């Protein structure tokens, strides 16, 4: 008997749930046993806000360390947690079919019906900036912790609503508490939102091939374009970035936005191209956005 493959995952309910979904999918497709190995990451134990931690990477590093140490065979991440800079030691062996990419409001009313001055919790500068553009009369509160903790602040009376990724809420069985799903015209998601990343060491050729059975090419080209926008903007732009792409099999349609922290200014652009040129499309769109002043949107709010 071949020993089970060891799948490294963060220990949160969200992470273990989505990792188990991936494990089950591999078992169903290949018959090979997969066991979950829980890993505690710095992002899970620190009390600092994600924006202060440098955002992406804090949940990824510990899992990658376990890959390098040989303690796990592969890892599952939320794709939006992965740094956009490629590390040659690791290969994205599969990006499974994306779930809902949109953001969701959890609360007792729709966003438009929240009373002025209502307290809305989110850990994301992107969400704060875009929501401020829609409702500058609300108070946006930086929160962190898992979905349960965040939603609990509503019942506790600390917040009137929280904004979280729709896909995550559905994965942990909390979708009934969603009071509104934001369409991308209102709130453009984070690059890669709703998608998962299956990662292993680049030198494990057998594993790269094995894990590849779950890869969805249309999801891969879409998130590749989204992440290329973010990667090209990250050098000169600390303002919030949203991006979303759809690959219909022939054309890749990409929309991206950069918003000033206060939500008052935005540069929003769209482009279309061939799915095989996803990276170029993303870079091109980012260059057009910078030409229109995307890199200047920090204003007096830059730190």
C-alpha positions in Angstrom: 0.0 0.0 0.0 1.2 3.5 -0.8 1.2 5.7 2.3 -1.3 8.5 2.4 -0.3 11.9 1.0 0.1 14.5 3.8 -1.8 17.7 3.1 -0.6 20.7 5.1 -3.3 23.1 6.2 -3.8 26.0 8.6 -5.9 24.9 11.6 -8.8 27.3 11.4 -12.2 25.9 10.6 -12.2 27.7 7.2 -8.8 26.3 6.2 -9.4 22.7 7.4 -12.8 22.7 5.7 -11.5 23.8 2.4 -8.4 21.5 2.7 -10.7 18.5 3.4 -12.7 19.4 0.3 -9.5 19.2 -1.8 -8.4 16.0 0.0 -11.8 14.4 -0.8 -11.6 15.5 -4.4 -8.2 13.8 -4.8 -9.4 10.6 -3.2 -12.5 10.6 -5.5 -10.4 11.2 -8.6 -7.4 9.1 -7.9 -8.2 6.6 -5.0 -5.0 7.8 -3.3 -5.5 8.4 0.5 -4.8 11.9 1.8 -4.5 12.9 5.4 -4.6 16.4 6.8 -1.7 17.8 8.9 -2.6 20.9 10.9 0.0 23.7 11.0 -0.2 26.8 13.1 1.0 29.9 11.3 2.3 33.2 12.5 -0.8 34.8 10.9 -3.0 32.6 13.2 -1.3 33.5 16.5 -0.4 37.2 16.1 -2.8 39.9 17.3 -1.5 42.4 14.7 -3.7 43.5 11.8 -3.0 41.8 8.5 -2.3 45.2 6.8 0.5 45.8 9.3 1.9 42.3 8.8 2.4 43.0 5.1 -0.9 41.2 4.3 -0.1 38.2 2.0 2.4 35.7 3.1 1.8 35.5 6.8 -0.4 32.4 6.5 1.7 30.8 3.8 5.3 30.8 5.2 4.7 28.1 7.9 3.1 25.8 5.4 5.9 26.3 2.9 8.4 25.6 5.7 6.7 22.2 6.3 7.0 21.4 2.6 10.7 22.2 2.7 11.2 20.2 5.8 9.4 17.2 4.2 6.8 17.1 6.9 3.9 17.5 4.4 3.7 16.5 0.7 1.5 19.4 -0.4 -0.4 22.4 1.0 -3.7 24.1 0.3 -3.9 27.9 0.6 -6.6 30.5 -0.1 -5.1 31.8 -3.4 -5.5 35.4 -2.3 -3.1 34.7 0.6 -0.3 33.7 -1.7 2.4 36.3 -2.5 2.2 37.3 -6.2 6.0 37.0 -6.5 6.8 33.5 -7.7 9.1 31.4 -5.5 10.9 28.9 -7.8 11.1 26.3 -5.0 7.3 25.9 -5.1 4.9 25.0 -7.8 1.2 25.8 -8.0 0.3 22.3 -9.1 -3.4 22.9 -9.2 -5.9 25.7 -9.0 -9.3 24.0 -8.7 -12.5 25.5 -10.1 -13.2 28.8 -8.3 -16.1 29.2 -5.9 -18.0 32.4 -5.6 -15.6 35.3 -6.0 -17.8 38.0 -4.4 -17.8 39.7 -1.0 -20.7 39.3 1.3 -22.4 41.4 4.0 -23.4 39.6 7.2 -25.8 41.6 9.3 -29.5 42.3 9.9 -30.1 44.4 6.9 -28.9 45.2 3.4 -25.9 47.6 3.0 -28.1 50.5 1.7 -30.4 50.1 4.7 -27.7 50.4 7.4 -28.4 53.5 9.5 -25.8 56.3 9.1 -23.0 55.8 11.6 -23.4 52.0 11.6 -20.2 50.1 12.5 -19.1 47.8 9.7 -16.2 45.4 10.5 -13.6 44.2 8.0 -9.9 43.5 8.1 -9.3 44.5 4.5 -8.2 48.0 3.3 -9.7 47.2 -0.1 -13.1 46.6 1.3 -12.9 49.7 3.5 -11.9 51.9 0.5 -14.6 50.6 -1.8 -17.3 50.6 0.8 -16.4 54.2 1.8 -17.0 55.1 -1.8 -20.5 53.8 -1.6 -21.3 54.8 2.0 -18.9 57.4 3.4 -21.5 57.9 6.3 -20.7 54.6 7.9 -17.9 53.8 10.3 -15.5 51.1 9.2 -13.8 49.1 11.9 -10.6 47.1 11.4 -11.2 43.6 12.8 -9.4 40.3 12.5 -9.9 36.7 13.7 -11.8 33.9 12.1 -15.2 34.2 10.6 -16.9 33.0 13.8 -15.1 35.6 15.9 -16.0 38.4 13.4 -19.7 37.4 13.1 -19.9 37.1 16.9 -19.2 40.8 17.2 -22.6 41.5 15.7 -24.5 39.6 18.3 -22.3 41.1 21.0 -23.4 44.6 19.8 -19.8 45.7 18.9 -20.7 45.9 15.2 -23.7 46.3 13.0 -22.4 44.2 10.1 -19.2 42.5 8.9 -17.9 41.9 5.3 -16.4 38.6 4.4 -15.7 36.5 1.3 -18.9 34.8 0.2 -17.0 31.5 -0.7 -15.6 31.2 2.8 -18.9 31.7 4.5 -20.5 29.0 2.3 -17.6 26.6 2.9 -18.1 26.7 6.7 -21.9 26.6 6.5 -22.7 30.2 7.4 -24.2 31.4 4.1 -27.7 31.6 5.7 -26.4 34.7 7.7 -25.5 36.6 4.5 -27.8 39.6 4.2 -26.3 40.8 0.9 -23.8 39.7 -1.8 -22.0 42.6 -3.4 -21.9 42.6 -7.2 -18.5 43.4 -8.7 -19.8 46.8 -9.9 -20.0 47.7 -6.2 -17.1 45.8 -4.7 -14.4 44.3 -6.9 -12.9 41.3 -5.1 -9.3 40.7 -4.1 -7.2 39.1 -6.9 -7.8 35.3 -6.6 -10.7 35.6 -4.2 -12.8 32.4 -4.0 -10.0 30.3 -5.5 -7.8 27.7 -3.8 -4.1 27.0 -4.5 -2.6 23.5 -4.3 1.2 23.9 -3.8 4.1 21.4 -3.6 7.8 21.5 -4.1 8.9 22.1 -7.6 11.4 19.2 -7.6 8.6 16.7 -6.9 7.7 16.1 -10.5 5.6 13.0 -9.8 3.6 15.0 -7.3 3.2 18.0 -9.6 1.7 15.7 -12.2 -0.5 13.9 -9.7 -1.9 17.0 -8.1 -2.6 18.6 -11.6 -5.7 16.5 -12.1 -7.7 19.0 -10.1 -6.5 22.0 -12.1 -9.2 24.1 -13.8 -7.6 26.0 -16.8 -10.3 28.7 -16.9 -9.9 29.5 -13.2 -6.1 29.4 -13.6 -6.0 31.9 -16.5 -8.5 34.2 -14.7 -6.6 34.4 -11.4 -3.2 34.6 -13.2 -4.4 37.8 -14.9 -5.8 39.2 -11.6 -2.6 38.4 -9.8 -0.5 39.9 -12.6 -2.3 43.2 -12.1 -1.6 43.2 -8.4 2.0 42.2 -8.9 2.6 45.0 -11.4 0.9 47.6 -9.1 2.5 46.4 -5.8 5.9 48.1 -6.5 4.5 51.6 -6.7 1.1 51.4 -5.2 0.0 50.7 -1.6 -3.6 51.7 -2.4 -6.2 48.9 -2.3 -6.5 46.8 -5.4 -9.4 44.8 -6.7 -9.4 42.6 -9.8 -11.7 40.1 -11.4 -11.3 38.1 -14.6 -13.5 35.6 -16.5 -12.2 33.1 -19.1 -15.1 32.0 -21.3 -13.0 29.6 -23.2 -12.1 32.0 -26.0 -11.6 35.4 -24.4 -10.2 36.5 -21.0 -12.1 39.6 -19.7 -10.3 41.4 -16.9 -11.4 44.4 -14.8 -9.3 46.0 -12.1 -9.6 49.0 -9.8 -7.3 51.0 -7.5 -9.0 53.0 -4.9 -7.7 55.7 -2.6 -7.8 54.8 1.1 -10.7 57.2 1.7 -12.7 55.8 -1.2 -12.9 59.2 -2.9 -10.9 58.5 -6.0 -10.5 55.4 -8.1 -9.0 54.3 -11.4 -11.0 51.4 -12.9 -10.1 49.8 -16.2 -11.0 46.7 -18.2 -9.3 44.8 -21.0 -9.7 41.6 -22.9 -7.3 39.2 -24.5 -6.4 35.6 -25.1 -6.5 33.3 -22.0 -3.0 32.1 -22.9 -1.6 35.6 -22.4 -3.1 36.2 -19.0 0.1 37.6 -17.4 0.6 40.1 -20.3 -3.0 41.2 -20.1 -2.7 41.9 -16.4 0.6 43.8 -16.8 -0.8 45.8 -19.6 -3.9 46.8 -17.7 -1.8 47.7 -14.7 0.4 49.9 -16.9 -2.7 51.7 -18.2 -3.9 52.3 -14.7 -0.6 53.7 -13.6 -0.7 56.0 -16.6 -4.1 57.3 -15.3 -2.7 58.0 -11.9 -3.3 54.8 -10.0 0.0 55.0 -8.2 -0.9 58.5 -6.9 -4.1 57.5 -5.2 -2.4 57.2 -1.7 -2.8 61.0 -1.2 -2.4 62.4 2.3 -3.5 59.0 3.7 -0.3 57.3 2.9 1.7 56.1 5.9 
